[in-house]
Amino acid sequence: MAKAKKKGLPVSGWLIVDKPAGIGSTQVVGKVRWALNAQKAGHAGTLDPAATGVLAIALGEATKTVPYITDALKCYRFMVRFGASTSTDDAEGSVLEERAARPDDAQIADALGAFRGQIEQIPPQVSAVKVDGERAYDLAREGVEMDLAARPLWVERLEMLERPDADHVLLEMVCGKGGYVRAIARDLGAALGCLGHVAWLRREWSGPFQADQGLSLDQIDAMARTPELMARVLDLQMGLVGLPEVSATEEGAARLGHGNPGQVLGHLEYGTECWVSRNGRALAVGRYMGGEVHPSRVFLQD
């Protein structure tokens, strides 16, 4: 039986969106896929519906590079509201408990130290982690209380930017994969004895992608199905900037294209993960094994 032809165009690359509040990450992927008439699309790191900021949409062959963006450092700017805990650890949930105490600036600065470096973090009850095969947010909506396991998180930086009033503090955090900003707000409020939750949240950058370089959904709608929008698609290899690059020989490129080890130019430490290019185009990702690369991901060429 003949294989069914995929609908849409074989678009490959990245489109950067500055996501507004009120829409889920999956919905944004769907809108971008429609606007570009693309065969395949996915995102590199979920943003809550209430959150704003950079959402990197991978298209076509670029979806194979998504893990390298999700593993990269990310920067979040967020406002913590002191005095109340909520069911979702943000302003969307119902208030569970209130307290009158408020910390001063020195107390906040001192407490932040415990949230830097390698920490353990318990995800919010309303989160995308799986519990017995189901998403925690689905179970939470059904009223199920879960004992979620703590997860490791690397926090590169966590700083206080502004204290607009006694009830609020503006923070900026740079962290690794799997961080929950809502959990930081919840745990900071608990550590200070005043309780807390996220009032608003914005992801400023994710790996090489910046929010201020992203398109709004209105811009995407206005440019949908046009060459102007297609021109905003970034090269596939933008998802590989965290890996070293080596160039394939002509024969090596042919072998890599078929998923076989191929000869490359240049030298890396044995076993290093890298990406391979030929004439400026990404061919594959793999391990450098002494003069050749053994591919783990091969990019189909137009």
DACOR-V437423 format. One record per backbone hydrogen bond with DSSP energy under -0.5 kcal/mol. CO is the residue of the C=O (numbers start at 1). NH is the residue of the N-H. Records with the same first field share a line. If there is no record, write none. Layout:
CO->NH + NH
This chain:
9->11 + 39
13->59
14->234
15->17 + 57
16->215
17->19 + 55
19->53
20->23
24->28
25->29
26->30
27->31
28->32
29->33
30->34
31->35
32->36
33->37 + 38
34->37
35->225
37->9
40->60
42->58
43->45
47->25
48->51
49->22 + 23
52->203
53->19
55->17 + 57
56->44 + 58
57->15
58->42
59->13 + 62
60->63
61->64
62->65
63->66
65->68 + 69
66->69 + 70
67->71
69->72
73->207
74->175
75->204 + 205
76->173
77->202
78->80 + 171
79->199 + 200
80->82 + 169
81->197
83->99
85->96 + 97
86->89
89->198
90->93
94->87
97->85
104->108
105->109
106->110
107->111
108->112
109->113
110->113
111->114
112->115
113->116
117->119 + 155
119->153
121->123 + 151
125->127
127->137
129->136
131->134
134->131
135->138 + 139
136->140
137->141
138->142
139->144
140->143
144->146
146->148
149->123
151->121
153->119 + 155
154->156 + 176
155->117
157->174
159->161 + 172
162->170
165->168
167->82
168->165
169->80 + 171
170->161 + 162
171->78
172->159
173->76
174->156 + 157
175->74
176->179
179->181
180->184
181->185
182->186
183->187
184->188
185->189
186->190
187->191
188->192
189->193 + 194 + 195
190->193
194->83
195->83
197->81
198->91
200->79
201->52
202->77 + 204
203->54
204->211
205->75
206->209
209->206
210->213
211->214
215->18
216->220
217->221
218->222
219->223
220->224
221->224
223->226 + 229
226->230
227->231
229->232
230->233
234->14
235->238
236->239
237->240
238->241
240->243
244->275
246->277
247->265
249->253
250->254
251->255
252->256
253->257
254->258
255->258 + 260
256->259
262->293
263->249
265->247
269->272
272->288
273->244
274->286
275->246
276->283 + 284
277->248
278->281
281->278
283->299
284->276
285->296 + 297
286->274
287->289 + 294
288->271
291->264
292->289
293->262 + 295
294->287
297->285
298->300
